[in-house]
């Protein structure tokens, strides 16, 4: 997540992160106005007063409906008894057990050193994990390309955008970073379906299928279509994700459509980790068989998280498309 070389530079120059104190207020006024005025409306001095006063009073937020706790940190460079302020990090802990970066700013002087942003972001992740948060998130103006690139290189995922949000005529991008991870799927593999897999696949699909099938076995239907050619080649369209014990953890079946897209359905896993592992490997698996992949998925934490992490695009929402009481989402990815 972090660029070690930049962090080494920061540490070598005696740069560290400490809690903000009352005498930092004027620095924060100047920094917020310089960095935020171009992208956001509102009174930035009032913003500083609100977050710093809450921090200095112990962090408990008794005013904001969703905020439970707030902390403000500053990056400093020490030179003997003197210190130079180089950046700020403010964290707002939500009552939903998530934490928002609001904001992270490196001063113009701090940018000349390198590594200040990474140092502050590492502090955000460490503090969030200590607080037991599930997710760290932030919003970034689409016009602020340097900040957007910084967060994305650190592993933040773009979840969407909101137009005219904090300032008319601007787009605000929503980014998040997962603090809690599931199983290690690095040793799992994808292989073709074999005749001895039927019973396991049949049981798997009955438990994890994205379809509503009332009258027949989904496994029988899929296996009967295995010899269907895709993109005019002999291609097995039915694949299994298996763990180290050769237990089926996920299934993908692909078919060619007019115009060149490849429909991957069903596409399912027995956990968020297995589903994510399968989705991550699909572009390499089906490379050369069409210009894009698309699939339909029930809207759930595991499906939306995996698709966003892997860079798929949400095309639309389809109420009752595959199950009468579920909303399906169509996702696509160019390959």
C-alpha positions as CSV (number, residue, x, y, z in Angstrom):
1,X,0.0,0.0,0.0
2,X,2.8,2.5,0.9
3,X,5.9,3.5,-1.0
4,X,8.7,2.5,1.3
5,X,11.3,4.6,-0.4
6,X,9.3,7.8,0.2
7,X,8.7,6.8,3.8
8,X,12.4,6.2,4.3
9,X,13.1,9.7,3.1
10,X,10.5,11.1,5.5
11,X,11.9,9.2,8.4
12,X,15.5,10.2,7.5
13,X,14.5,13.8,7.6
14,X,13.1,13.4,11.1
15,X,9.5,13.8,9.9
16,X,6.8,12.3,12.2
17,X,3.1,12.5,12.9
18,X,1.7,13.8,16.2
19,X,-1.6,14.8,17.7
20,X,-2.7,18.3,16.7
21,X,-2.6,21.0,19.4
22,X,-4.2,24.4,19.9
23,X,-1.2,26.3,18.5
24,X,-1.6,24.5,15.1
25,X,-4.8,26.4,14.4
26,X,-3.3,29.2,12.2
27,X,-1.4,26.6,10.2
28,X,-4.6,24.6,9.6
29,X,-6.5,27.8,8.6
30,X,-3.9,28.5,5.9
31,X,-3.6,25.0,4.7
32,X,-7.3,24.3,4.4
33,X,-7.9,27.5,2.5
34,X,-4.9,27.0,0.1
35,X,-5.8,23.3,-0.6
36,X,-9.6,23.2,-0.5
37,X,-10.9,26.5,-1.7
38,X,-10.6,25.6,-5.4
39,X,-12.5,22.3,-5.0
40,X,-15.1,23.0,-2.2
41,X,-17.5,25.7,-1.2
42,X,-18.0,26.7,2.4
43,X,-16.1,28.4,5.2
44,X,-12.8,26.5,5.7
45,X,-11.9,28.4,8.9
46,X,-15.2,27.2,10.4
47,X,-14.3,23.7,9.3
48,X,-11.0,23.9,11.0
49,X,-12.6,25.2,14.2
50,X,-15.2,22.5,14.3
51,X,-12.8,19.5,13.9
52,X,-9.9,20.9,15.9
53,X,-12.1,22.0,18.8
54,X,-13.7,18.5,18.9
55,X,-10.3,16.9,18.8
56,X,-9.0,19.1,21.6
57,X,-12.0,18.3,23.7
58,X,-11.3,14.6,23.7
59,X,-12.6,13.6,20.3
60,X,-16.2,12.8,21.3
61,X,-18.6,14.3,18.8
62,X,-21.9,15.1,20.5
63,X,-23.2,17.2,17.6
64,X,-22.9,15.3,14.3
65,X,-25.7,12.7,13.8
66,X,-23.4,10.0,12.3
67,X,-20.0,11.0,13.7
68,X,-19.0,9.4,17.0
69,X,-15.3,10.3,17.4
70,X,-12.8,12.7,15.7
71,X,-9.0,12.9,15.7
72,X,-6.7,15.4,14.1
73,X,-3.0,14.7,13.4
74,X,-0.2,16.8,11.9
75,X,3.0,15.9,10.1
76,X,6.0,17.7,11.5
77,X,9.7,18.0,10.8
78,X,12.0,18.5,13.8
79,X,15.1,20.5,13.6
80,X,16.6,20.7,17.1
81,X,14.1,22.4,19.4
82,X,12.1,23.7,16.5
83,X,9.4,21.9,14.4
84,X,8.0,22.7,11.0
85,X,4.4,21.8,10.2
86,X,4.1,19.9,6.8
87,X,0.6,18.4,6.6
88,X,-2.6,17.4,8.4
89,X,-4.8,14.3,8.7
90,X,-8.3,14.4,10.1
91,X,-10.3,11.3,10.8
92,X,-14.0,11.0,11.6
93,X,-15.1,7.8,13.1
94,X,-18.7,7.0,12.1
95,X,-21.3,5.2,14.2
96,X,-21.4,2.6,11.5
97,X,-17.9,1.5,12.4
98,X,-16.2,3.1,9.4
99,X,-13.7,6.0,9.4
100,X,-13.6,8.9,6.9
101,X,-10.5,10.9,6.0
102,X,-11.7,14.4,6.0
103,X,-9.2,15.7,4.9
104,X,-5.6,14.6,4.3
105,X,-3.5,17.6,3.1
106,X,0.3,18.0,2.5
107,X,1.5,21.6,2.6
108,X,3.4,23.1,-0.3
109,X,6.6,22.9,1.8
110,X,5.8,19.3,2.7
111,X,5.5,18.3,-1.0
112,X,9.1,19.2,-1.5
113,X,10.2,16.5,0.9
114,X,8.3,13.5,-0.5
115,X,6.6,10.8,1.6
116,X,4.5,13.1,3.8
117,X,1.2,11.9,2.2
118,X,2.2,8.3,2.6
119,X,3.2,8.8,6.2
120,X,-0.1,10.4,7.0
121,X,-2.1,7.7,5.2
122,X,-0.2,5.0,7.1
123,X,-1.2,6.8,10.3
124,X,-4.9,6.7,9.1
125,X,-4.8,3.0,8.4
126,X,-3.0,2.1,11.7
127,X,-5.3,4.3,13.7
128,X,-8.4,2.9,12.0
129,X,-7.3,-0.7,12.7
130,X,-6.6,0.1,16.3
131,X,-10.2,1.5,16.5
132,X,-11.5,-1.7,15.0
133,X,-13.0,0.0,11.9
134,X,-14.2,-2.1,9.0
135,X,-13.4,0.4,6.2
136,X,-11.5,3.6,5.6
137,X,-13.0,6.0,3.0
138,X,-12.8,9.5,1.6
139,X,-14.1,11.7,-1.2
140,X,-12.0,13.5,-3.7
141,X,-12.9,16.1,-6.3
142,X,-12.5,14.6,-9.8
143,X,-10.6,17.8,-10.7
144,X,-8.0,17.0,-8.1
145,X,-6.1,14.4,-10.1
146,X,-3.0,14.4,-7.9
147,X,-5.0,13.4,-4.8
148,X,-7.0,10.9,-6.8
149,X,-3.9,9.2,-8.1
150,X,-2.3,9.2,-4.7
151,X,-5.3,7.3,-3.1
152,X,-5.7,4.9,-6.0
153,X,-2.0,3.9,-5.9
154,X,-2.4,3.2,-2.2
155,X,-5.1,0.7,-2.9
156,X,-8.3,2.8,-2.6
157,X,-11.2,1.8,-4.8
158,X,-13.5,4.1,-6.6
159,X,-17.1,3.3,-5.7
160,X,-18.9,6.0,-7.6
161,X,-19.4,9.7,-8.1
162,X,-21.7,12.5,-7.1
163,X,-22.3,15.6,-9.3
164,X,-22.7,19.1,-7.9
165,X,-22.1,17.7,-4.4
166,X,-19.8,20.0,-2.4
167,X,-19.5,22.7,-5.2
168,X,-21.8,23.3,-8.2
169,X,-20.2,22.2,-11.5
170,X,-17.8,19.6,-9.8
171,X,-17.9,15.9,-9.5
172,X,-17.0,14.2,-6.2
173,X,-15.5,10.7,-6.4
174,X,-16.1,8.2,-3.6
175,X,-13.2,6.0,-2.6
176,X,-12.7,3.4,0.0
177,X,-10.1,1.0,1.4
178,X,-10.9,-2.3,3.0
179,X,-9.3,-2.8,6.4
180,X,-10.7,-6.3,7.0
181,X,-9.8,-9.1,4.6
182,X,-11.0,-12.7,4.2
183,X,-9.4,-16.0,3.3
184,X,-6.0,-16.1,1.5
185,X,-7.0,-17.3,-2.0
186,X,-3.5,-17.1,-3.5
187,X,-3.1,-20.9,-3.6
188,X,-6.5,-21.5,-5.3
189,X,-6.7,-22.4,-9.0
190,X,-9.2,-22.4,-11.8
191,X,-9.7,-25.5,-13.9
192,X,-12.2,-26.9,-16.3
193,X,-15.1,-29.0,-15.2
194,X,-14.7,-32.7,-15.2
195,X,-17.2,-35.6,-15.3
196,X,-16.4,-36.5,-11.7
197,X,-17.4,-33.0,-10.5
198,X,-21.1,-33.2,-11.2
199,X,-22.3,-34.0,-7.6
200,X,-20.2,-31.3,-6.1
201,X,-21.2,-28.7,-8.7
202,X,-24.9,-29.7,-8.4
203,X,-24.8,-29.2,-4.6
204,X,-22.8,-25.9,-5.0
205,X,-25.2,-24.4,-7.4
206,X,-28.2,-25.3,-5.3
207,X,-26.6,-23.3,-2.4
208,X,-25.0,-20.4,-4.2
209,X,-26.8,-20.0,-7.6
210,X,-27.6,-16.5,-8.7
211,X,-30.7,-17.8,-10.5
212,X,-34.2,-18.7,-9.5
213,X,-34.8,-22.1,-11.1
214,X,-37.9,-24.0,-9.9
215,X,-38.3,-26.9,-12.2
216,X,-34.9,-28.5,-13.2
217,X,-31.3,-28.9,-12.2
218,X,-29.1,-25.9,-13.1
219,X,-26.0,-28.1,-13.1
220,X,-27.6,-30.4,-15.7
221,X,-28.5,-27.5,-17.9
222,X,-25.0,-26.0,-17.7
223,X,-23.1,-29.2,-18.3
224,X,-25.3,-30.0,-21.3
225,X,-24.1,-26.7,-22.9
226,X,-20.4,-27.3,-22.3
227,X,-19.5,-28.2,-25.9
228,X,-21.0,-25.0,-27.3
229,X,-18.3,-23.0,-29.1
230,X,-17.4,-19.5,-28.0
231,X,-16.0,-17.0,-30.4
232,X,-15.7,-19.7,-33.1
233,X,-13.2,-21.7,-31.1
234,X,-13.4,-25.0,-29.2
235,X,-13.5,-23.6,-25.7
236,X,-14.8,-25.1,-22.5
237,X,-17.1,-22.5,-21.1
238,X,-17.5,-24.1,-17.7
239,X,-14.8,-23.4,-15.1
240,X,-14.4,-24.2,-11.4
241,X,-12.4,-22.3,-8.8
242,X,-11.0,-24.9,-6.4
243,X,-8.9,-24.6,-3.2
244,X,-5.9,-26.6,-2.2
245,X,-8.1,-29.6,-1.4
246,X,-9.8,-29.5,-4.8
247,X,-13.1,-28.4,-3.2
248,X,-15.2,-26.2,-5.5
249,X,-15.3,-22.6,-4.1
250,X,-16.6,-20.8,-7.2
251,X,-18.1,-21.3,-10.7
252,X,-18.0,-19.4,-14.0
253,X,-19.7,-20.2,-17.2
254,X,-19.2,-18.1,-20.3
255,X,-21.0,-17.8,-23.7
256,X,-20.5,-15.6,-26.7
257,X,-23.1,-13.0,-27.7
258,X,-23.8,-11.2,-31.0
259,X,-21.4,-8.3,-31.5
260,X,-18.6,-9.9,-29.4
261,X,-19.4,-9.5,-25.7
262,X,-19.0,-12.6,-23.5
263,X,-21.7,-13.2,-20.9
264,X,-20.4,-14.8,-17.7
265,X,-23.4,-16.4,-16.0
266,X,-23.6,-18.1,-13.6
267,X,-20.7,-16.4,-11.8
268,X,-20.7,-17.3,-8.1
269,X,-18.6,-18.1,-5.1
270,X,-19.2,-19.4,-1.6
271,X,-17.7,-16.4,0.2
272,X,-16.5,-12.9,-0.6
273,X,-12.9,-14.2,-0.8
274,X,-13.8,-16.9,-3.4
275,X,-16.0,-14.6,-5.4
276,X,-13.3,-12.0,-5.5
277,X,-10.6,-14.5,-6.5
278,X,-12.8,-15.7,-9.4
279,X,-13.7,-12.2,-10.6
280,X,-10.0,-11.1,-10.5
281,X,-9.0,-14.0,-12.8
282,X,-11.7,-13.7,-15.4
283,X,-10.0,-11.2,-17.7
284,X,-7.0,-13.5,-18.1
285,X,-9.2,-16.6,-18.4
286,X,-11.4,-15.2,-21.3
287,X,-8.8,-12.9,-23.0
288,X,-9.2,-13.1,-26.7
289,X,-12.7,-14.4,-26.8
290,X,-14.5,-11.0,-27.0
291,X,-14.1,-7.3,-26.4
292,X,-15.9,-7.2,-23.1
293,X,-17.3,-9.4,-20.3
294,X,-20.6,-8.9,-18.6
295,X,-22.6,-10.6,-15.9
296,X,-25.7,-10.2,-13.7
297,X,-25.3,-10.4,-9.9
298,X,-27.6,-10.0,-7.0
299,X,-26.8,-6.7,-5.2
300,X,-24.9,-7.8,-2.1
301,X,-21.8,-6.7,-0.1
302,X,-19.7,-9.5,-1.7
303,X,-20.7,-9.0,-5.3
304,X,-20.5,-5.2,-5.3
305,X,-17.2,-5.2,-3.4
306,X,-15.6,-7.7,-5.7
307,X,-16.7,-5.9,-8.8
308,X,-15.6,-2.5,-7.7
309,X,-12.2,-3.9,-6.5
310,X,-11.6,-5.5,-9.9
311,X,-12.6,-2.4,-11.8
312,X,-15.9,-3.6,-13.3
313,X,-18.5,-0.9,-14.4
314,X,-22.0,-0.9,-13.1
315,X,-24.3,-0.7,-16.1
316,X,-27.7,-0.8,-14.4
317,X,-30.0,-2.3,-11.8
318,X,-32.5,-4.9,-12.8
319,X,-35.3,-5.5,-10.2
320,X,-36.6,-9.1,-10.3
321,X,-34.4,-10.1,-13.3
322,X,-33.3,-13.5,-11.9
323,X,-35.1,-13.8,-8.5
324,X,-38.5,-12.2,-7.9
325,X,-37.4,-10.7,-4.5
326,X,-33.9,-9.6,-5.5
327,X,-32.4,-6.7,-7.4
328,X,-29.7,-7.8,-10.0
329,X,-26.9,-5.5,-11.2
330,X,-25.4,-5.8,-14.7
331,X,-21.6,-5.3,-14.5
332,X,-19.2,-5.1,-17.5
333,X,-15.4,-5.0,-18.1
334,X,-13.5,-4.3,-21.3
335,X,-10.8,-6.9,-22.0
